[in-house]
């Protein structure tokens, strides 16, 4: 027997994601797009600077398809975690656009699931002249609330990225994400400062 039931493609969540980001941060002050072989186009939106001089960079397109566990035999086109990435930098660093797009494409390219507590290595400076070569994925919800999608799709989560120096990345690998964040808190580290030094690790 042939299955004659019509199969509908899940709706593209990206327009709703862009509207959700604009509701949180205002209209974008800039945008750029990058297309990688074998993936959908990834855009990065710039918002701000706000009244304190902080610029937000948010990916757009990572949530188009759910992230799939690399051990799964078959990717589900609807179910699975969806996310976008958000980076906050005082003064702005527009050269971060391509590294952010690379990170946003990594679930499709490398088959990974990006989740809070993970380290993402950029493979070079996060932006021109940056001392940071990786980011820590923080818990969502504080900056941008989750965006619910029609069932059975999971909500889109907006994951903050916290820049890490090489020494912080190595320390986090041994002691864990929570310990590093406690250390930052203890020292009053301004994680949005593009010129900050590594936190004392002793």
C-alpha positions in Angstrom: 0.0 0.0 0.0 1.2 3.5 -0.8 1.0 6.1 1.9 -1.1 8.8 0.3 -1.2 11.0 3.3 0.2 14.5 2.4 3.5 15.3 4.2 3.9 18.9 5.0 7.3 20.5 5.5 7.5 22.1 9.0 7.2 25.9 8.8 10.4 27.9 8.7 10.8 29.4 12.2 13.4 32.0 11.1 10.9 34.9 10.5 9.4 34.4 13.9 12.9 34.2 15.5 13.9 37.5 13.9 10.7 39.2 15.1 11.3 37.7 18.6 14.9 39.1 18.7 13.6 42.5 17.5 11.1 42.5 20.3 13.9 41.9 22.8 16.6 44.3 21.4 14.9 46.6 19.0 15.4 46.8 15.2 18.8 45.4 14.0 21.5 48.0 13.4 23.2 45.7 10.9 23.2 42.2 9.4 25.5 39.9 7.5 25.1 36.5 6.0 27.4 33.5 5.3 26.7 30.4 3.3 28.7 27.2 3.9 28.8 24.2 1.7 26.1 21.7 2.6 24.3 24.1 5.0 21.6 26.7 5.0 22.5 30.4 4.9 23.4 31.7 8.4 22.9 35.3 9.2 24.2 37.4 12.1 22.1 40.4 13.3 23.7 43.3 15.2 21.6 45.2 17.8 22.6 48.4 19.4 24.7 49.8 21.0 22.3 50.2 23.9 22.5 53.1 26.4 25.4 51.3 28.2 27.3 50.9 24.9 26.7 47.1 24.7 26.2 45.6 21.2 24.4 42.3 20.8 25.1 39.9 18.0 22.6 37.2 17.4 22.6 34.3 14.9 19.7 33.7 12.6 19.2 30.4 10.8 20.7 27.9 13.3 17.1 27.2 14.5 15.8 26.4 11.1 16.4 22.7 11.7 16.6 20.8 15.0 20.0 19.7 16.3 20.5 16.0 16.1 22.4 13.6 18.4 25.3 12.3 16.2 24.5 8.8 17.5 21.0 9.0 16.2 20.3 6.8 13.1 17.9 9.2 11.5 17.5 12.9 11.9 13.9 14.0 12.8 13.0 17.1 10.7 10.7 18.5 13.4 11.6 17.2 16.9 14.8 18.1 18.7 16.5 21.1 20.3 16.6 24.3 18.4 18.8 27.3 19.3 20.3 30.6 18.3 23.5 32.2 19.7 23.8 35.6 21.3 27.0 37.4 22.1 27.2 40.7 24.0 30.2 43.0 23.6 30.8 46.5 24.8 31.5 48.8 21.9 30.9 46.2 19.3 33.3 44.0 17.2 31.9 43.5 13.8 34.7 41.1 12.8 33.0 38.5 15.0 30.3 38.0 12.4 32.0 35.2 10.5 33.1 33.2 13.6 29.6 33.4 14.9 28.2 32.1 11.7 30.6 29.2 11.8 29.5 28.3 15.3 25.8 28.5 14.2 26.5 26.2 11.3 28.4 23.6 13.5 25.3 21.5 14.3 24.7 20.9 10.6 28.4 20.6 9.6 29.7 18.6 12.5 26.5 16.9 13.8 26.8 18.3 17.3 24.2 19.5 19.8 25.1 22.9 21.3 23.9 23.0 24.9 24.6 25.1 28.1 28.0 24.2 29.7 29.6 23.4 26.3 32.8 25.0 25.0 32.9 26.0 21.4 36.4 26.6 19.9 36.5 29.2 17.2 39.9 28.1 15.8 41.4 31.6 16.0 40.6 35.0 17.6 36.9 35.5 18.2 37.3 38.9 16.5 40.3 40.8 15.1 42.9 41.1 17.8 40.8 39.3 20.4 42.4 37.4 23.3 39.5 34.9 23.1 39.6 31.8 21.0 36.6 30.0 22.5 33.2 30.7 24.1 31.3 29.1 27.0 27.7 28.4 26.2 25.6 29.8 29.1 22.1 29.1 30.3 19.3 30.6 28.2 16.3 32.6 29.3 17.9 35.6 31.0 18.5 37.8 28.0 15.9 36.5 25.5 13.0 34.3 26.5 12.4 31.0 24.7 10.3 31.2 21.6 7.6 28.5 21.5 6.9 26.9 18.1 3.9 24.9 17.0 3.9 21.3 18.4 5.6 18.9 18.1 8.6 21.2 17.5 10.6 22.3 20.6 10.9 25.9 21.5 13.9 27.9 20.2 16.4 28.7 23.0 18.7 31.7 22.8 22.0 30.7 24.2 24.4 33.4 25.5 28.0 33.0 24.6 30.7 34.0 27.1 34.2 34.6 25.6 37.1 32.6 27.1 40.8 33.0 26.9 43.0 29.9 26.1 43.9 29.6 29.8 40.3 29.9 30.9 39.3 27.3 28.3 41.9 24.8 29.6 40.9 25.5 33.3 37.2 24.9 32.4 38.1 21.6 30.8 39.5 20.4 34.1 37.1 22.1 36.6 33.9 22.5 34.7 31.7 25.3 33.5 30.1 26.1 36.8 33.4 26.5 38.6 34.6 28.9 35.9 31.5 31.0 36.1 31.8 31.1 39.9 35.4 32.3 39.5 34.3 35.0 37.1 31.6 36.1 39.6 34.1 36.0 42.5 36.4 38.4 40.7 33.6 40.6 39.3 34.7 39.9 35.7 33.0 42.0 33.0 32.5 39.4 30.4 31.3 42.0 27.9 34.7 43.9 28.0 36.4 43.1 24.7 39.8 43.9 26.3 39.5 42.1 29.6 42.4 39.8 30.8 42.0 36.2 31.9 40.6 35.8 35.4 43.2 34.7 38.0 43.0 31.0 38.0 44.8 30.2 41.2 
